């Protein structure tokens, strides 16, 4: 049972961490990444937020 918990935790971190960094890079709250933990629809919700919201990017001028 402990091994199953460790495996679940590893998959949860592997799912949330990349989305956490994507939201942070897009200028949004990185805690939206925790939506990935919603079974079935979490990834779809995260993609919808990223696709239909305005990104606040801080880019250098002239680039």
mmCIF file as gemmi writes it, N, C-alpha and C atoms, coordinates in Angstrom:
data_model
loop_
_atom_site.group_PDB
_atom_site.id
_atom_site.type_symbol
_atom_site.label_atom_id
_atom_site.label_alt_id
_atom_site.label_comp_id
_atom_site.label_asym_id
_atom_site.label_entity_id
_atom_site.label_seq_id
_atom_site.pdbx_PDB_ins_code
_atom_site.Cartn_x
_atom_site.Cartn_y
_atom_site.Cartn_z
_atom_site.occupancy
_atom_site.B_iso_or_equiv
_atom_site.pdbx_formal_charge
_atom_site.auth_seq_id
_atom_site.auth_asym_id
_atom_site.pdbx_PDB_model_num
ATOM 1 N N . UNK Axp A 1 ? 0.821 -1.193 0 1 0 ? 1 A 1
ATOM 2 C CA . UNK Axp A 1 ? 0 0 0 1 0 ? 1 A 1
ATOM 3 C C . UNK Axp A 1 ? 0.869 1.263 0 1 0 ? 1 A 1
ATOM 4 N N . UNK Axp A 2 ? 1.974 1.206 0.709 1 0 ? 2 A 1
ATOM 5 C CA . UNK Axp A 2 ? 2.888 2.343 0.752 1 0 ? 2 A 1
ATOM 6 C C . UNK Axp A 2 ? 3.514 2.563 -0.626 1 0 ? 2 A 1
ATOM 7 N N . UNK Axp A 3 ? 3.838 1.489 -1.298 1 0 ? 3 A 1
ATOM 8 C CA . UNK Axp A 3 ? 4.428 1.596 -2.632 1 0 ? 3 A 1
ATOM 9 C C . UNK Axp A 3 ? 3.445 2.244 -3.605 1 0 ? 3 A 1
ATOM 10 N N . UNK Axp A 4 ? 2.181 1.897 -3.496 1 0 ? 4 A 1
ATOM 11 C CA . UNK Axp A 4 ? 1.157 2.492 -4.349 1 0 ? 4 A 1
ATOM 12 C C . UNK Axp A 4 ? 1.038 3.994 -4.09 1 0 ? 4 A 1
ATOM 13 N N . UNK Axp A 5 ? 1.146 4.405 -2.845 1 0 ? 5 A 1
ATOM 14 C CA . UNK Axp A 5 ? 1.096 5.827 -2.51 1 0 ? 5 A 1
ATOM 15 C C . UNK Axp A 5 ? 2.294 6.578 -3.08 1 0 ? 5 A 1
ATOM 16 N N . UNK Axp A 6 ? 3.447 5.958 -3.031 1 0 ? 6 A 1
ATOM 17 C CA . UNK Axp A 6 ? 4.655 6.583 -3.564 1 0 ? 6 A 1
ATOM 18 C C . UNK Axp A 6 ? 4.553 6.713 -5.086 1 0 ? 6 A 1
ATOM 19 N N . UNK Axp A 7 ? 4.019 5.706 -5.741 1 0 ? 7 A 1
ATOM 20 C CA . UNK Axp A 7 ? 3.859 5.746 -7.197 1 0 ? 7 A 1
ATOM 21 C C . UNK Axp A 7 ? 2.853 6.833 -7.581 1 0 ? 7 A 1
ATOM 22 N N . UNK Axp A 8 ? 1.746 6.929 -6.848 1 0 ? 8 A 1
ATOM 23 C CA . UNK Axp A 8 ? 0.751 7.965 -7.121 1 0 ? 8 A 1
ATOM 24 C C . UNK Axp A 8 ? 1.356 9.352 -6.934 1 0 ? 8 A 1
ATOM 25 N N . UNK Axp A 9 ? 2.119 9.55 -5.884 1 0 ? 9 A 1
ATOM 26 C CA . UNK Axp A 9 ? 2.761 10.837 -5.626 1 0 ? 9 A 1
ATOM 27 C C . UNK Axp A 9 ? 3.748 11.191 -6.734 1 0 ? 9 A 1
ATOM 28 N N . UNK Axp A 10 ? 4.49 10.204 -7.22 1 0 ? 10 A 1
ATOM 29 C CA . UNK Axp A 10 ? 5.435 10.452 -8.313 1 0 ? 10 A 1
ATOM 30 C C . UNK Axp A 10 ? 4.706 10.869 -9.587 1 0 ? 10 A 1
ATOM 31 N N . UNK Axp A 11 ? 3.585 10.22 -9.901 1 0 ? 11 A 1
ATOM 32 C CA . UNK Axp A 11 ? 2.813 10.592 -11.084 1 0 ? 11 A 1
ATOM 33 C C . UNK Axp A 11 ? 2.171 11.963 -10.921 1 0 ? 11 A 1
ATOM 34 N N . UNK Axp A 12 ? 1.734 12.281 -9.717 1 0 ? 12 A 1
ATOM 35 C CA . UNK Axp A 12 ? 1.127 13.591 -9.479 1 0 ? 12 A 1
ATOM 36 C C . UNK Axp A 12 ? 2.152 14.703 -9.675 1 0 ? 12 A 1
ATOM 37 N N . UNK Axp A 13 ? 3.347 14.51 -9.156 1 0 ? 13 A 1
ATOM 38 C CA . UNK Axp A 13 ? 4.409 15.512 -9.321 1 0 ? 13 A 1
ATOM 39 C C . UNK Axp A 13 ? 4.803 15.618 -10.788 1 0 ? 13 A 1
ATOM 40 N N . UNK Axp A 14 ? 4.878 14.475 -11.471 1 0 ? 14 A 1
ATOM 41 C CA . UNK Axp A 14 ? 5.249 14.484 -12.888 1 0 ? 14 A 1
ATOM 42 C C . UNK Axp A 14 ? 4.189 15.167 -13.743 1 0 ? 14 A 1
ATOM 43 N N . UNK Axp A 15 ? 2.94 15.18 -13.303 1 0 ? 15 A 1
ATOM 44 C CA . UNK Axp A 15 ? 1.88 15.831 -14.067 1 0 ? 15 A 1
ATOM 45 C C . UNK Axp A 15 ? 1.778 17.316 -13.753 1 0 ? 15 A 1
ATOM 46 N N . UNK Axp A 16 ? 1.958 17.691 -12.499 1 0 ? 16 A 1
ATOM 47 C CA . UNK Axp A 16 ? 1.743 19.071 -12.065 1 0 ? 16 A 1
ATOM 48 C C . UNK Axp A 16 ? 2.956 19.953 -12.344 1 0 ? 16 A 1
ATOM 49 N N . UNK Axp A 17 ? 4.13 19.461 -12.154 1 0 ? 17 A 1
ATOM 50 C CA . UNK Axp A 17 ? 5.335 20.29 -12.238 1 0 ? 17 A 1
ATOM 51 C C . UNK Axp A 17 ? 5.537 20.957 -13.601 1 0 ? 17 A 1
ATOM 52 N N . UNK Axp A 18 ? 5.429 20.255 -14.722 1 0 ? 18 A 1
ATOM 53 C CA . UNK Axp A 18 ? 5.61 20.951 -16.011 1 0 ? 18 A 1
ATOM 54 C C . UNK Axp A 18 ? 4.553 22.021 -16.261 1 0 ? 18 A 1
ATOM 55 N N . UNK Axp A 19 ? 3.305 21.734 -15.898 1 0 ? 19 A 1
ATOM 56 C CA . UNK Axp A 19 ? 2.231 22.707 -16.089 1 0 ? 19 A 1
ATOM 57 C C . UNK Axp A 19 ? 2.441 23.898 -15.167 1 0 ? 19 A 1
ATOM 58 N N . UNK Axp A 20 ? 2.968 23.65 -13.979 1 0 ? 20 A 1
ATOM 59 C CA . UNK Axp A 20 ? 3.306 24.713 -13.034 1 0 ? 20 A 1
ATOM 60 C C . UNK Axp A 20 ? 4.254 25.716 -13.687 1 0 ? 20 A 1
ATOM 61 N N . UNK Axp A 21 ? 5.295 25.213 -14.355 1 0 ? 21 A 1
ATOM 62 C CA . UNK Axp A 21 ? 6.273 26.091 -14.996 1 0 ? 21 A 1
ATOM 63 C C . UNK Axp A 21 ? 5.701 26.781 -16.232 1 0 ? 21 A 1
ATOM 64 N N . UNK Axp A 22 ? 4.817 26.108 -16.954 1 0 ? 22 A 1
ATOM 65 C CA . UNK Axp A 22 ? 4.195 26.726 -18.128 1 0 ? 22 A 1
ATOM 66 C C . UNK Axp A 22 ? 3.33 27.908 -17.711 1 0 ? 22 A 1
ATOM 67 N N . UNK Axp A 23 ? 2.515 27.726 -16.67 1 0 ? 23 A 1
ATOM 68 C CA . UNK Axp A 23 ? 1.684 28.83 -16.194 1 0 ? 23 A 1
ATOM 69 C C . UNK Axp A 23 ? 2.545 29.988 -15.687 1 0 ? 23 A 1
ATOM 70 N N . UNK Axp A 24 ? 3.627 29.681 -15.006 1 0 ? 24 A 1
ATOM 71 C CA . UNK Axp A 24 ? 4.514 30.741 -14.51 1 0 ? 24 A 1
ATOM 72 C C . UNK Axp A 24 ? 5.156 31.495 -15.665 1 0 ? 24 A 1
ATOM 73 N N . UNK Axp A 25 ? 5.563 30.778 -16.707 1 0 ? 25 A 1
ATOM 74 C CA . UNK Axp A 25 ? 6.194 31.407 -17.872 1 0 ? 25 A 1
ATOM 75 C C . UNK Axp A 25 ? 5.186 32.269 -18.64 1 0 ? 25 A 1
ATOM 76 N N . UNK Axp A 26 ? 3.901 31.899 -18.581 1 0 ? 26 A 1
ATOM 77 C CA . UNK Axp A 26 ? 2.856 32.645 -19.266 1 0 ? 26 A 1
ATOM 78 C C . UNK Axp A 26 ? 2.4 33.86 -18.465 1 0 ? 26 A 1
ATOM 79 N N . UNK Axp A 27 ? 2.954 34.07 -17.28 1 0 ? 27 A 1
ATOM 80 C CA . UNK Axp A 27 ? 2.603 35.226 -16.472 1 0 ? 27 A 1
ATOM 81 C C . UNK Axp A 27 ? 1.338 35.031 -15.655 1 0 ? 27 A 1
ATOM 82 N N . UNK Axp A 28 ? 0.935 33.795 -15.459 1 0 ? 28 A 1
ATOM 83 C CA . UNK Axp A 28 ? -0.256 33.489 -14.673 1 0 ? 28 A 1
ATOM 84 C C . UNK Axp A 28 ? 0.162 32.84 -13.364 1 0 ? 28 A 1
ATOM 85 N N . UNK Axp A 29 ? -0.814 32.638 -12.489 1 0 ? 29 A 1
ATOM 86 C CA . UNK Axp A 29 ? -0.521 31.968 -11.226 1 0 ? 29 A 1
ATOM 87 C C . UNK Axp A 29 ? -0.137 30.515 -11.5 1 0 ? 29 A 1
ATOM 88 N N . UNK Axp A 30 ? 1.036 30.109 -11.039 1 0 ? 30 A 1
ATOM 89 C CA . UNK Axp A 30 ? 1.452 28.73 -11.301 1 0 ? 30 A 1
ATOM 90 C C . UNK Axp A 30 ? 0.603 27.703 -10.563 1 0 ? 30 A 1
ATOM 91 N N . UNK Axp A 31 ? -0.179 28.142 -9.596 1 0 ? 31 A 1
ATOM 92 C CA . UNK Axp A 31 ? -0.987 27.203 -8.833 1 0 ? 31 A 1
ATOM 93 C C . UNK Axp A 31 ? -2.17 26.655 -9.639 1 0 ? 31 A 1
ATOM 94 N N . UNK Axp A 32 ? -2.41 27.226 -10.833 1 0 ? 32 A 1
ATOM 95 C CA . UNK Axp A 32 ? -3.382 26.622 -11.74 1 0 ? 32 A 1
ATOM 96 C C . UNK Axp A 32 ? -2.94 25.214 -12.129 1 0 ? 32 A 1
ATOM 97 N N . UNK Axp A 33 ? -1.665 24.928 -11.982 1 0 ? 33 A 1
ATOM 98 C CA . UNK Axp A 33 ? -1.143 23.599 -12.299 1 0 ? 33 A 1
ATOM 99 C C . UNK Axp A 33 ? -1.763 22.504 -11.455 1 0 ? 33 A 1
ATOM 100 N N . UNK Axp A 34 ? -2.251 22.857 -10.275 1 0 ? 34 A 1
ATOM 101 C CA . UNK Axp A 34 ? -2.881 21.853 -9.418 1 0 ? 34 A 1
ATOM 102 C C . UNK Axp A 34 ? -4.222 21.383 -9.977 1 0 ? 34 A 1
ATOM 103 N N . UNK Axp A 35 ? -4.75 22.08 -10.975 1 0 ? 35 A 1
ATOM 104 C CA . UNK Axp A 35 ? -5.959 21.607 -11.638 1 0 ? 35 A 1
ATOM 105 C C . UNK Axp A 35 ? -5.714 20.281 -12.348 1 0 ? 35 A 1
ATOM 106 N N . UNK Axp A 36 ? -4.461 19.972 -12.621 1 0 ? 36 A 1
ATOM 107 C CA . UNK Axp A 36 ? -4.119 18.705 -13.262 1 0 ? 36 A 1
ATOM 108 C C . UNK Axp A 36 ? -4.522 17.513 -12.397 1 0 ? 36 A 1
ATOM 109 N N . UNK Axp A 37 ? -4.709 17.731 -11.116 1 0 ? 37 A 1
ATOM 110 C CA . UNK Axp A 37 ? -5.047 16.628 -10.215 1 0 ? 37 A 1
ATOM 111 C C . UNK Axp A 37 ? -6.518 16.246 -10.271 1 0 ? 37 A 1
ATOM 112 N N . UNK Axp A 38 ? -7.337 17.014 -11.003 1 0 ? 38 A 1
ATOM 113 C CA . UNK Axp A 38 ? -8.742 16.662 -11.167 1 0 ? 38 A 1
ATOM 114 C C . UNK Axp A 38 ? -8.816 15.501 -12.152 1 0 ? 38 A 1
ATOM 115 N N . UNK Axp A 39 ? -9.345 14.384 -11.729 1 0 ? 39 A 1
ATOM 116 C CA . UNK Axp A 39 ? -9.365 13.21 -12.607 1 0 ? 39 A 1
ATOM 117 C C . UNK Axp A 39 ? -10.208 13.435 -13.866 1 0 ? 39 A 1
ATOM 118 N N . UNK Axp A 40 ? -9.638 13.084 -14.992 1 0 ? 40 A 1
ATOM 119 C CA . UNK Axp A 40 ? -10.371 13.129 -16.252 1 0 ? 40 A 1
ATOM 120 C C . UNK Axp A 40 ? -10.348 14.464 -16.963 1 0 ? 40 A 1
ATOM 121 N N . UNK Axp A 41 ? -10.656 15.546 -16.282 1 0 ? 41 A 1
ATOM 122 C CA . UNK Axp A 41 ? -10.814 16.833 -16.934 1 0 ? 41 A 1
ATOM 123 C C . UNK Axp A 41 ? -9.723 17.841 -16.596 1 0 ? 41 A 1
ATOM 124 N N . UNK Axp A 42 ? -8.813 17.506 -15.725 1 0 ? 42 A 1
ATOM 125 C CA . UNK Axp A 42 ? -7.794 18.455 -15.287 1 0 ? 42 A 1
ATOM 126 C C . UNK Axp A 42 ? -6.926 18.97 -16.426 1 0 ? 42 A 1
ATOM 127 N N . UNK Axp A 43 ? -6.469 18.068 -17.279 1 0 ? 43 A 1
ATOM 128 C CA . UNK Axp A 43 ? -5.62 18.472 -18.397 1 0 ? 43 A 1
ATOM 129 C C . UNK Axp A 43 ? -6.393 19.347 -19.371 1 0 ? 43 A 1
ATOM 130 N N . UNK Axp A 44 ? -7.642 19.009 -19.621 1 0 ? 44 A 1
ATOM 131 C CA . UNK Axp A 44 ? -8.481 19.797 -20.514 1 0 ? 44 A 1
ATOM 132 C C . UNK Axp A 44 ? -8.73 21.196 -19.962 1 0 ? 44 A 1
ATOM 133 N N . UNK Axp A 45 ? -8.936 21.299 -18.666 1 0 ? 45 A 1
ATOM 134 C CA . UNK Axp A 45 ? -9.137 22.608 -18.026 1 0 ? 45 A 1
ATOM 135 C C . UNK Axp A 45 ? -7.876 23.451 -18.157 1 0 ? 45 A 1
ATOM 136 N N . UNK Axp A 46 ? -6.721 22.857 -17.891 1 0 ? 46 A 1
ATOM 137 C CA . UNK Axp A 46 ? -5.455 23.593 -17.999 1 0 ? 46 A 1
ATOM 138 C C . UNK Axp A 46 ? -5.208 24.058 -19.43 1 0 ? 46 A 1
ATOM 139 N N . UNK Axp A 47 ? -5.458 23.204 -20.398 1 0 ? 47 A 1
ATOM 140 C CA . UNK Axp A 47 ? -5.278 23.6 -21.795 1 0 ? 47 A 1
ATOM 141 C C . UNK Axp A 47 ? -6.24 24.716 -22.183 1 0 ? 47 A 1
ATOM 142 N N . UNK Axp A 48 ? -7.465 24.654 -21.694 1 0 ? 48 A 1
ATOM 143 C CA . UNK Axp A 48 ? -8.448 25.694 -22 1 0 ? 48 A 1
ATOM 144 C C . UNK Axp A 48 ? -8.019 27.037 -21.42 1 0 ? 48 A 1
ATOM 145 N N . UNK Axp A 49 ? -7.517 27.035 -20.205 1 0 ? 49 A 1
ATOM 146 C CA . UNK Axp A 49 ? -7.055 28.281 -19.585 1 0 ? 49 A 1
ATOM 147 C C . UNK Axp A 49 ? -5.896 28.856 -20.386 1 0 ? 49 A 1
ATOM 148 N N . UNK Axp A 50 ? -4.96 28.004 -20.761 1 0 ? 50 A 1
ATOM 149 C CA . UNK Axp A 50 ? -3.802 28.478 -21.519 1 0 ? 50 A 1
ATOM 150 C C . UNK Axp A 50 ? -4.183 28.938 -22.923 1 0 ? 50 A 1
ATOM 151 N N . UNK Axp A 51 ? -5.146 28.285 -23.538 1 0 ? 51 A 1
ATOM 152 C CA . UNK Axp A 51 ? -5.507 28.609 -24.915 1 0 ? 51 A 1
ATOM 153 C C . UNK Axp A 51 ? -6.333 29.88 -25.027 1 0 ? 51 A 1
ATOM 154 N N . UNK Axp A 52 ? -7.203 30.135 -24.073 1 0 ? 52 A 1
ATOM 155 C CA . UNK Axp A 52 ? -8.163 31.219 -24.226 1 0 ? 52 A 1
ATOM 156 C C . UNK Axp A 52 ? -7.899 32.429 -23.33 1 0 ? 52 A 1
ATOM 157 N N . UNK Axp A 53 ? -6.775 32.464 -22.648 1 0 ? 53 A 1
ATOM 158 C CA . UNK Axp A 53 ? -6.462 33.63 -21.823 1 0 ? 53 A 1
ATOM 159 C C . UNK Axp A 53 ? -5.308 34.407 -22.444 1 0 ? 53 A 1
ATOM 160 N N . UNK Axp A 54 ? -5.203 35.653 -22.052 1 0 ? 54 A 1
ATOM 161 C CA . UNK Axp A 54 ? -4.128 36.493 -22.56 1 0 ? 54 A 1
ATOM 162 C C . UNK Axp A 54 ? -2.873 36.255 -21.735 1 0 ? 54 A 1
ATOM 163 N N . UNK Axp A 55 ? -1.779 36.021 -22.405 1 0 ? 55 A 1
ATOM 164 C CA . UNK Axp A 55 ? -0.526 35.763 -21.727 1 0 ? 55 A 1
ATOM 165 C C . UNK Axp A 55 ? 0.169 37.082 -21.453 1 0 ? 55 A 1
ATOM 166 N N . UNK Axp A 56 ? 0.631 37.288 -20.247 1 0 ? 56 A 1
ATOM 167 C CA . UNK Axp A 56 ? 1.375 38.478 -19.875 1 0 ? 56 A 1
ATOM 168 C C . UNK Axp A 56 ? 2.862 38.19 -19.946 1 0 ? 56 A 1
ATOM 169 N N . UNK Axp A 57 ? 3.396 38.241 -21.134 1 0 ? 57 A 1
ATOM 170 C CA . UNK Axp A 57 ? 4.808 37.937 -21.326 1 0 ? 57 A 1
ATOM 171 C C . UNK Axp A 57 ? 5.646 39.188 -21.173 1 0 ? 57 A 1
ATOM 172 N N . UNK Axp A 58 ? 6.766 39.068 -20.515 1 0 ? 58 A 1
ATOM 173 C CA . UNK Axp A 58 ? 7.722 40.147 -20.377 1 0 ? 58 A 1
ATOM 174 C C . UNK Axp A 58 ? 8.85 39.894 -21.352 1 0 ? 58 A 1
ATOM 175 N N . UNK Axp A 59 ? 8.755 40.491 -22.53 1 0 ? 59 A 1
ATOM 176 C CA . UNK Axp A 59 ? 9.79 40.287 -23.543 1 0 ? 59 A 1
ATOM 177 C C . UNK Axp A 59 ? 10.614 41.568 -23.689 1 0 ? 59 A 1
ATOM 178 N N . UNK Axp A 60 ? 11.821 41.394 -24.134 1 0 ? 60 A 1
ATOM 179 C CA . UNK Axp A 60 ? 12.693 42.544 -24.373 1 0 ? 60 A 1
ATOM 180 C C . UNK Axp A 60 ? 12.225 43.28 -25.63 1 0 ? 60 A 1
ATOM 181 N N . UNK Axp A 61 ? 12.382 44.579 -25.638 1 0 ? 61 A 1
ATOM 182 C CA . UNK Axp A 61 ? 11.964 45.348 -26.806 1 0 ? 61 A 1
ATOM 183 C C . UNK Axp A 61 ? 12.846 45.023 -27.996 1 0 ? 61 A 1
ATOM 184 N N . UNK Axp A 62 ? 12.228 44.956 -29.161 1 0 ? 62 A 1
ATOM 185 C CA . UNK Axp A 62 ? 12.971 44.692 -30.384 1 0 ? 62 A 1
ATOM 186 C C . UNK Axp A 62 ? 13.209 43.228 -30.649 1 0 ? 62 A 1
ATOM 187 N N . UNK Axp A 63 ? 12.672 42.377 -29.824 1 0 ? 63 A 1
ATOM 188 C CA . UNK Axp A 63 ? 12.871 40.931 -30.025 1 0 ? 63 A 1
ATOM 189 C C . UNK Axp A 63 ? 11.6 40.344 -30.545 1 0 ? 63 A 1
